Amino acid sequence: MRTTDGRRRLPAATAALALLLPLLTSCEDGDGTARKPTPTLASSSSSPSAPATRSSPLVSEPPATSPAPSTAAPTSPTPTPATPTPKPARTSKPKPPPAPTRLSMSTATPGGKITLVRGGAPQEFTVTLRNGNTHAYTRLRLAFQMEILFDDDPAADRPPQDGFTLERWDPATGTWRPEQLRIANDYMPPSMYEGGTPLARDAVRTERYRLRAQAKGPTGSTPLMVNLIDTAADTRAAGAILPHTTTRG
């Protein structure tokens, strides 16, 4: 825009800016130091012909970088030593209880049988009692019996006990003592016997006996029956048989 004298008139905004610049350059701080002028960004509307300028940021941030890969070797964890498992204490197995055993009885004699001669020497035999582990006895008694022998001798001439004598060895006195021998063809119930001696569990007892045939009496063969009577219970606890034969000399 030009004036009447032909000079070019500045726009009002530009003239005002020209008046302010000397003042900004002459301002000082309170301590007398001249203050640097602060750059003022011109508005794009103040001068249509001034190109728009882009200001740089005051603080520039460093470009983002990816972390550098670690070159340190990975450390493996230190293995923990295994704790040894304690072995269980060896314990001995309990012994099983012994098998139950019962009372038994056996007889023995030379040759396995009794062979007698009328008027001759007696023959010994033994009776062994072996108790088991299940029961202790308080009264046991041995009972001996033979059946009647029949021969050509008249019955009136028979001696008592058919002429047989039974004896038991007494270790306390060292002598033979008479023992009862029943001669009969019937059966005597256990309840009719009395007396007896005790026998503990697992106890073993052997007794000695001898049988003699007197000069007078019948001959023949009949077994000697040996019965073990529990007189405390009135029962027959055991039994055995010895073959027997008597002849004349």
Buried (B, 14 or more C-beta within 10 A) or exposed (E): EEEEEEEEEEEEEEEEBEEEEEEEEEEEEEEEEEEEEEEEEBEEEEEEEEEEEEEEEEEEEEEEEEEEEEEEEEEEEEEEEEEEEEEEEEEEEEEEEEEEBEBBBEBEBEEEBBBBBBBBEBBBBEBBBBBBEEBEBEBBBBBBBBBEBEEEBEEEEBEEBBBBBBBBBEEEEEEBEEBEBBBEEEEEEBEEBEEBEEBEEEBEEEBBBBBBBBEEBBBBEBBBBBBBBBBEBEEBBBEBEBBBBBEEE
